[in-house]
Amino acid sequence: MIGQPSLYAFPDSSALQQNLYQYILQAQSDALARHQKFKVAVSGGSLPKLLASPDLLSSSDIHWDRWEIFFADERAVPLTHPESNYALLEQEFLSKIPRTRPRPTVYHIDPNMLSDTQELADAYERALIGSFAAKDSVKLPIFDLLLLGCGPDGHTCSLFPGRELLREEVAWVAAIEDSPKPPLRRITLTLPIVTHALKIAFVATGAEKKEVLRKIFDTHPEAEGQEVLPCALVNLGAGHKVSWFCDQAAVEGVSFPKKSSL
Ligand SMILES: O=C(O)[C@H](O)[C@@H](O)[C@H](O)[C@H](O)COP(=O)(O)O
């Protein structure tokens, strides 16, 4: 039963962060009960900053030593580059974990592979295979949680609308040479890996997201065989496993039923 995603609308970013913290705590506790690890993939954009709430960073219920953090997408730039998602996560989130607490394990791209985007993607896929077990024995890796953003054009990770890549079925990680959002060269988890995760949280805030959220939740292009936006493909493929954490400004005018608490 795929079911429907949950669309949460919170009055402000502080309420959003408190609820996101509770949701992450629950996902962590489910994951630790299942396999003593918490395997999470994160996007770039505004997400790392929103993730960095005092609730989460200072919580003694967060078991950082059990966290394995991956990148849902990454730009083919050095790890210290201003456009690196790793650098962003380090600056906005990882560096704010109190020094007295253990560091999570972070799986970043191999900075020695930057010259060839496909090799970079293949190397990151091998890192996933190393962590999730051999690709032969597991058909798809199962992330405990994906924390994703939603672009104003409906992209998520580096899965952009109208691209052939949305139909990828074999690769876990794909290369992009011509991203419409700079920089051009990126790697991304593919759609089957995204929808296979146990939980998927989108975080979308601000009025600049309201048009795309209306399209994602209130239109049904799939019914007419029309192109479906990547975020809507995640909703369709993962259904009830998907939760959207939004503020009021982002959901203004969206008719899809909204929830105000977890
Ligand atoms: O590397 C990237 O470009 C991001 O991973 C990308 O997928 C991002 O999450 C969305 O563009 C939303 O970004 P905002 O949250 O900043 O709108």
The ligand as a Tripos MOL2 file, in Angstrom:
@<TRIPOS>MOLECULE
LIG
   17    16     1     0     0
SMALL
NO_CHARGES

@<TRIPOS>ATOM
      1 O1         22.8750   20.4350   -4.3820 O.co2     1 LIG1
      2 C1         21.7930   20.9240   -4.5610 C.2       1 LIG1
      3 O2         21.6140   21.8240   -5.4020 O.co2     1 LIG1
      4 C2         20.6580   20.4830   -3.7020 C.3       1 LIG1
      5 O3         20.8340   19.2460   -3.1300 O.3       1 LIG1
      6 C3         19.2920   20.6470   -4.3210 C.3       1 LIG1
      7 O4         18.6090   19.4920   -4.6820 O.3       1 LIG1
      8 C4         18.4720   21.4370   -3.3030 C.3       1 LIG1
      9 O5         18.1140   20.6050   -2.2370 O.3       1 LIG1
     10 C5         17.2420   22.0650   -3.9120 C.3       1 LIG1
     11 O6         17.6480   22.8670   -5.0020 O.3       1 LIG1
     12 C6         16.4910   22.9140   -2.9350 C.3       1 LIG1
     13 O7         17.3140   23.9510   -2.4990 O.3       1 LIG1
     14 P1         16.7610   25.0470   -1.4840 P.3       1 LIG1
     15 O8         16.3920   24.3010   -0.2430 O.co2     1 LIG1
     16 O9         17.9520   25.9520   -1.2590 O.co2     1 LIG1
     17 O10        15.6360   25.7180   -2.1490 O.co2     1 LIG1
@<TRIPOS>BOND
     1     1     2 2
     2     2     3 1
     3     2     4 1
     4     4     5 1
     5     4     6 1
     6     6     7 1
     7     6     8 1
     8     8     9 1
     9     8    10 1
    10    10    11 1
    11    10    12 1
    12    12    13 1
    13    13    14 1
    14    14    15 2
    15    14    16 1
    16    14    17 1
@<TRIPOS>SUBSTRUCTURE
     1 LIG1         1 GROUP 0 **** ****
